[in-house]
Amino acid sequence: MRDTAAGALLGKSLVVYDPTLEMAVDVFPCEDGHAQERSLLDRVLYTVESGDVFVMDRNFFVRKFLANIASLKGYLICRHHHHHQQCPMTAQGEERLLGETETGQVFE
């Protein structure tokens, strides 16, 4: 269908990668090519175990998802967008500069 302008969109998948194993450990397929990956987040929660650490893109910075990971005793690392309206954050203490990367500073 690549040569057809009216062709259907391909489905999507949200993949959980384990860097220790160097492989995908969970795949959440979606046949709707128009869906956002965020629509699959509830399915990811069924796989969260205590102590899991998720490193994710800011597109997954969704209040309900973050709160559910925390309630399951999981952790997350996410780049926070300063102008993110859906999930405003309040610091629980002073930010600490941890270091620098090629793209900017890292705070905790």
VEXBA-742719 format. One record per residue (C-alpha): residue in one letter; residue number from 1; x, y, z. Coordinates in Angstrom, 1 decimal, always signed. Each point is the difference from the previous one (the first is absolute). Layout:
BEGIN
R  res    n      xx      yy      zz
R    A  NUM       X       Y       Z
...
% end
This chain:
BEGIN
R  res    n      xx      yy      zz
R    M    1    +0.0    +0.0    +0.0
R    R    2    +3.1    +2.3    -0.1
R    D    3    -0.9    +1.1    -3.5
R    T    4    -3.6    +0.9    +0.9
R    A    5    -0.6    +3.5    +1.4
R    A    6    -3.2    -1.3    +1.6
R    G    7    +1.7    -2.9    +1.6
R    A    8    -0.7    -1.0    +3.6
R    L    9    +2.5    +1.1    +2.7
R    L   10    +2.1    -2.7    +1.6
R    G   11    -0.7    -0.9    +3.6
R    K   12    +2.4    +1.0    +2.8
R    S   13    +1.7    -1.7    +2.8
R    L   14    +1.2    +1.2    +3.4
R    V   15    +3.1    -2.0    +0.9
R    V   16    +1.7    -0.4    +3.4
R    Y   17    +3.7    -0.5    -0.3
R    D   18    +2.2    -1.5    +2.7
R    P   19    +3.6    +1.4    -0.3
R    T   20    +1.3    -2.7    +2.3
R    L   21    -1.3    -2.8    -2.3
R    E   22    +0.6    +2.2    -3.1
R    M   23    -3.4    -1.0    -1.4
R    A   24    -3.7    +0.9    -0.1
R    V   25    -1.8    -1.6    +3.0
R    D   26    -3.6    +1.2    -0.8
R    V   27    -1.7    +1.0    -3.1
R    F   28    -3.4    +1.7    +0.0
R    P   29    -1.5    +0.0    -3.6
R    C   30    -2.7    +2.2    -1.2
R    E   31    -1.7    -0.4    -3.4
R    D   32    -1.2    +3.6    -0.1
R    G   33    +2.5    +2.0    -1.9
R    H   34    -1.5    +3.3    +1.2
R    A   35    +0.3    -0.9    +3.7
R    Q   36    +2.6    +1.6    +2.2
R    E   37    +2.4    -2.2    +2.0
R    R   38    -1.5    +1.5    +3.1
R    S   39    -3.2    -1.9    -0.6
R    L   40    +2.0    -3.2    +0.8
R    L   41    +1.3    +1.1    +3.4
R    D   42    -2.7    -1.7    +2.0
R    R   43    +1.1    -3.3    -1.5
R    V   44    +3.6    +0.7    +1.0
R    L   45    -1.0    +0.4    +3.7
R    Y   46    -1.0    -3.8    +0.2
R    T   47    +3.7    -0.8    -0.5
R    V   48    +1.5    +2.4    +2.6
R    E   49    +1.7    -1.7    +2.9
R    S   50    +1.3    +1.5    +3.2
R    G   51    +3.5    +1.4    -0.6
R    D   52    -0.4    +0.4    -3.7
R    V   53    +1.5    +3.2    -1.5
R    F   54    -1.4    +1.4    -3.1
R    V   55    +2.0    +2.5    -2.1
R    M   56    -2.4    +1.8    -2.4
R    D   57    -0.5    +2.8    -2.3
R    R   58    -1.9    +3.0    +1.1
R    N   59    -2.9    -1.0    -2.2
R    F   60    -0.8    -2.6    +2.7
R    F   61    -0.1    +2.6    +2.7
R    V   62    -3.6    -0.6    +0.9
R    R   63    -1.2    +0.6    +3.6
R    K   64    -2.1    -3.2    +0.3
R    F   65    +2.8    -2.2    -1.4
R    L   66    +2.7    +1.5    +2.2
R    A   67    -2.2    -0.3    +3.1
R    N   68    -0.8    -3.6    -0.8
R    I   69    +3.6    -0.9    -0.4
R    A   70    +0.8    +1.5    +3.3
R    S   71    -2.9    -1.8    +1.7
R    L   72    +1.4    -3.3    -1.3
R    K   73    +3.3    +0.9    +1.6
R    G   74    +1.7    +0.6    -3.3
R    Y   75    +2.2    +3.0    -1.0
R    L   76    +0.4    +2.1    -3.0
R    I   77    +2.4    +2.3    -1.7
R    C   78    -1.5    +2.5    -2.4
R    R   79    +1.1    +3.2    -1.7
R    H   80    -2.3    +2.6    +1.4
R    H   81    -1.2    +2.7    -2.4
R    H   82    -0.2    +3.3    +1.8
R    H   83    -3.1    +1.1    -1.8
R    H   84    -1.9    -3.3    +0.4
R    Q   85    -3.6    +1.0    +0.8
R    Q   86    -1.5    -3.5    +0.6
R    C   87    +2.3    -0.9    +2.9
R    P   88    +1.3    +3.0    +1.9
R    M   89    +2.6    -0.9    +2.6
R    T   90    +0.9    +1.4    +3.4
R    A   91    +3.5    -0.6    +1.2
R    Q   92    +0.2    -1.8    +3.4
R    G   93    +3.3    +1.6    +0.8
R    E   94    +2.9    +1.8    -1.6
R    E   95    +1.1    -1.2    -3.4
R    R   96    +3.5    -1.4    +0.0
R    L   97    +2.2    +0.1    -3.1
R    L   98    +1.3    -3.5    -0.7
R    G   99    +2.0    +0.6    -3.1
R    E  100    +0.0    +0.9    -3.6
R    T  101    -0.8    -2.0    -3.2
R    E  102    +0.6    +0.8    -3.6
R    T  103    -3.5    +1.6    -0.1
R    G  104    -0.2    +1.8    +3.3
R    Q  105    +0.1    -0.1    +3.8
R    V  106    -1.4    -2.8    +2.2
R    F  107    -1.8    +0.9    +3.2
R    E  108    -1.5    -2.1    +2.8
% end
